[in-house]
Every structure is written in C-alpha cells, then in structure tokens.
Amino acid sequence: MALLNSQARQASADRAWAAISRFYEHCNNKKPGKKGYPRFQHDNRSVEYKTTGWKLEPDGKHLTFTDGCGIGTLRLVGNEKQSVATFPVQQIKRVRIVKRADGYYCQFCVQAQRRIEHSPTGRAVGIDLGLNAYYVDSDGNTVENPRHYRKAEQRLKRLHRRLSKKQKGSANRKKARKQLAKAYLKVSRQREDFARKTANALVTSHDLIAYEDLKIRDMVRNRHLSKSISDASWGTFLQWVKYYATVHAIPAIAVPPQFTSQDCSGCGTRVKKSLSVRTHICPACGLVLDRDENAAVNILHAGLCILFLMAFAGTLGHRGTSESSENASGQSAATRRSPRRKASKWAG
C-alpha cells in the first residue's frame, strides 16, 4: 500500500468518505427504507489514479504506471474509433483499473462536453414500464421484454450446483467460480446494452419524454415480482433515458405514478381495477383501451401539464423582476420567454 501513488490512495479515501457522507445525509433527510450503510471491502477490485502515477504512450495503445506498485506497461485493446488517444492528455482526469470476471479493464475519465444536435420530430411520448412488455408508449407501440436473467436462469443454476460440489480451496473450485462469475457478467452486460440502446432509440425519435417516477426499491419487496422487476432493470433504463435527454437537450419529465392505470385517459373518470385486468373499459365515456397504453397516455398528459407549469412559474418569476433589464443570471426578458412558447406548442 505504501508503494501506491498518493493520489490513488487519496481517491480510495474519497470514495470511503463519500459513502459515509451519503449514509448520514440519508439519515438526516429521513429517507425511507435502507439508508445505504457503507460496506467496506478488504480487497478492492479497482484502483484509481488521478493526474499522476501514469503515462499514456503517444500511440494511445500502451499505458505505463510509474509508481512503485510494479504494474508496469499495459497494452490497451479496444475500439480504435473510441480510442482515448483522440483526447489531449490534459483532458484525462482519472484512470481506473477494474478487475472483471473475464479480465482487467482500464477506464478513463475525460473532461469533455458532449452535445448532440437533436433533429426535431414534433413528437411527445409517455411510457409505461411493465413486465409483460418492457414498456408501452402513448402511441400504442410496445417494446418486448428481453428477460435476460430468465433465459440464463437454468444455466446459472447448473453452474451453482457444479460449484457446490467442488472441494473448497481446490483449483477446480476456482475454475467453477470463475465460470459462474462470467455467466453473471454476461447477463449484466446484456441488460446494460439493451437499456442503453433502447433509451437512445427512444430519445432520438421524440422531443419530449414523460415517465413514471417509480420507487423501484420498494417494488422489489414484492416476493412474487422481485425477480422479474430486477431482471427488467428499469432503473438502468431510466438513467440512460435521462442521460440521453440531457445530451440531446430535450425534456425528460418524471410523473407521479399514482392512479395512472386507474384514471381514464379520455374523460378522467377513475375506474378501479386489479392488476389482472389488462383492458381499460370506461363506463362514463365508453373508451376501451389496453391498460398499459391508457396509463402511458395519462403519463404523457401529466408530463405536459408539469412542463407547462414549470414554464408558467418561470414566466411569473420573470414578471416579478421586470423592473430591471436583466435578472441575477444576466438573462434578458427575451431569453426567459422562450420556454413558455415551447410549452404552449406541446399543450396544443
């Protein structure tokens, strides 16, 4: 440990203090459920360097660690289009070595602004996440649930049985444990890849996205649905939706999930139904619609209302400071009225 670069040791301490601070912050804010008590591990699977202790060769294919740990020079293998050599060395702020089940990986944290020129489509959408279908949108389109874990479950059980039969401490047990870890890693990567590609396709084809602000941590407490909810990986998908929405500079609005499936999207009448009822039938207006599509339409309506209220509140704030030519951030009146015009277009 003494031979490790001082900034690498500091980065490890920073992560520990961040976990402790986050725990006490959750306690002070009285966050419901688990507070995230820090879990300190004896053996870490990663080491992180900041701006010293490493040197990237000019070809961008070799990385040399210059501290006393004896890591030496590593050959970088990856996609040449995403090579870190395309960035100036001054923009590389952190370098991390991570151990996975199938080998070692090098991660680079690069300081760069990513902005994608979004092509306007004039389309707004609400999505209702589910288990039968991954999600149903307000236009009636569905995305199939891939069920990565369910498809790999039999093989995982077989590998678990094989591991349990090996003698502890033997080389065969290490091999069996490595095979099991690789199988779990494959499922994890499949989930991540699907969530990322699906979120990217959703954002690039719409100008506004509304989704339910689900409490997934509370939902997985249902012992009948917990495995399926975890397999769907909704949290990862929503993280990518919010990320791509930020990159494309379009609004992604979280909507309270209460009564989105019960209220009629045609007239607003509350029609109570159990989870087993998959068709919405409104006795007031006669609307017959798939349950999830009805919820997606309600989510879109709620998202548009929230967007309009946010724009209206911003306009009121500007009116309160109309006596001066500029507000505290230096914006003029012309720049503050643009969000309201956008909101009125969506409301229409």
Summary of the structure (lengths in Angstrom):
residues: 348
radius of gyration: 25.2
end to end distance: 63.0
largest distance: 80.0
contacts: 901
relative contact order: 0.09
helix: 44%
strand: 18%
